[in-house]
């Protein structure tokens, strides 16, 4: 998603005269296309549109979770909408809920979907790794000293 800066604007006639420049700008961030006889249009990539839709869907889920005050903790309420959180410990569910709300606020404030979506994806992947048993693997052992090896020939 684009940031809070003013959106680049092109006149509709530039689409036919200089489409390569207009499309290049739209690949970088959403742009406005102004028309003399109608409302301005917004041109963006499909990925940008999907990112915005994901953020709106996430926002809808957050609203349901945060307004449903039934005496349960925030982390417990989140598991109603994000069932993958059930794999997390109680403490991690609470931290996940707080982190998701914080990232969503940052995304909404800056009009950048990736902040919230990245946080959501990160926590979901953590839950999937735990479900796969990766949290039960022995700790990685690191060498205490570097070993110098000869360059292969």
Buried (B, 14 or more C-beta within 10 A) or exposed (E): BBEEEEBBEBEBEBBEEEEEEBEEBBEEBBBBBBEEEEEEEEBBBEEBEEBBEBBEEBBEBBEEBBEEEEEEEBBBBBBBBBEBBEBBEEEBBBBBBEBBBEBBEEBBEBBBBBBBBEBBEBBBEBBEEBEEEEEEEEEEEEEEEEEEEEEEE
